[in-house]
Amino acid sequence: MASAIKSATGRSEFKRIQRALNFHQDVYVVSKAALPTKDLIFAHTPYGSLDHCVWVDDDTLLMSGWALDYTWGHRIKAVEIYLNEKLISSVLPALDRPDIVEHSKQLAFNRAPEFLKSGWNARSRREAKAIPRHHPGESHKHVRNGIRVAELRA
């Protein structure tokens, strides 16, 4: 990449941001003028998943997943779970998720101590019929897919 940049710009100076585009594509910052000597700070958005969402009885919905922020120095302050625009739970990631650590290593984000405690669990009681009723043990597909009914915010 360095030779292509030098050929195109006449300069060999560039900054590389690994896996900046959707955690897959590197971004190269080039300029005809001198680049800043300080490291560039690239801010990723919070990232996570609602892995499980199941009714354990007529009134209790259990959810679990993970959330983290790949931006250096940033941490998830809370995972807020909304259903029909109503906040039904707010939790802090604190559960061990070694699978997330391994996945992050594949993405060149080797920050195991920070990412290990990225798991979370949440429980919500059905209140005022805000949560559609399902049979115990049945997954709530709309919640699991994050479409229409639930939204995860980190």
N, C-alpha and C positions, 0 to 999 in steps of 0.2 A: 504494500500500500504506500509505503514511503516513496518509492521511486515513481509511482503514478502521480502522487501529490506534487513531487518536485517537477515532474515533467509538465504538469498542468499549470502550476503557479510560479515556477522558477524558484521556489523556496522549499526548504526541507523541514520547515517548522510546522507542526500540527499538534493538536490535542486529540486524544482518543478517549471516548467514553464507551466503555465496554457494555454491550447488551442494553443500550439505551432505548431502543425502539421495541416496546412490548417484550422486553427481556430476551430478545433474539438477535437484533441487528446492532452492530457497533455504529457509532456516529463519530465522524471525524470533523473537527473544527479547523478550518484553514482560513487564512487571511493574507491579503497582499501586504498588510502592515504587520508589525510585530505583535505577537500574541502576549497577553498578560503572563507574567512569570508565576503568579499564584495558580494553584490548582483550580480547575473549574469545578463548581459544585453543581451536579445534576440532580434534580429532585424528581424521584419516582413518585408515583401515587401509591397510597396504601394498597396492599394486595392481600387477598385472602379467599376463603371458600366456606360455604355452608355445606359441610360434608354429610351430616345426618339430620333428619327432621322427622320425628315420629310421635304419634299419639300413644301414650302409655296407658291412658284410661280416657274416659269421656271428657275430662276437663283439663288434662295436663299434656302439654306439648314439650318434648325434649329436643334440643338442638345442640349440635356440636360442629366445630370447624376450626379454622386457624386464621390468623391475621398477622401481618408484619409489614414493616416499611423498609424497603431496600435503601432508602436514602441514608447516607452516613450521618450519624448523630440523631436521627429521628426514631421515635418509638410510637407505637400505637397507644393512645391514651385511653381508648375504649372502643369496644365493638358494640354498636347500637343496632338493635334488631327492630325493624318497623314492620307492622302489618296493617294494611289499609290506612297508611299514613299515620298510624299511632305507634308510639314507642312502646314495645312490650317487654324489652329487656335491654340492659346495658351491662356488659361484662368486660373484664380485663383479661387479655391472654396471659395465662400463667401455667398451662399444662405442657408437659414434655411432648414434643413432636419431632422425634429423630428423623422421621421420613421427610419432613420439611427441610431439616438441616442437610440431608443428603441431596435433595432436589436443588437446593440453593447452591451447593458445591458444583453441581453440573452447570449452573448458570454463571459460574465464576464469582459468586458472592460467598466467599468462605468466611462467614462470620458466625460460626456455630454457637458460641456462647449467647449471642443476642437472639438467634432464631430458634434455639431449642425450646424456649418457653413461649411458643407462638400459639399453642392450642387453647381452646376455650369450650366451655359447656354453658348452656343456658336452659332455663325452664320457664315456661309461661303457663299460667292458668287461663282458661277461657273466660273472658270477661265480657259481659253484655253482648254476647254473640259476635264479638269482633273477629274471632277466629272461626272459620267454617268448621263444622263438626264432622269428624271422621271416626271410624271405628278404631279401637285400640290396636296398636301394631301397624297401622296403615301409614305409609309415608304420605306427606302432604306435598304433592308434586309441584304445585305453584310456589310454595315456600322454598323447596329444594332448588328449583331453577331460578329463583330470584325474580320471577316474572309476575307482574301485576299485584300479587298479594304481599310479598315480603321484599324488603330491601336491606342489605347489609351495608352499614356505613362504618368506616374505621377512621 
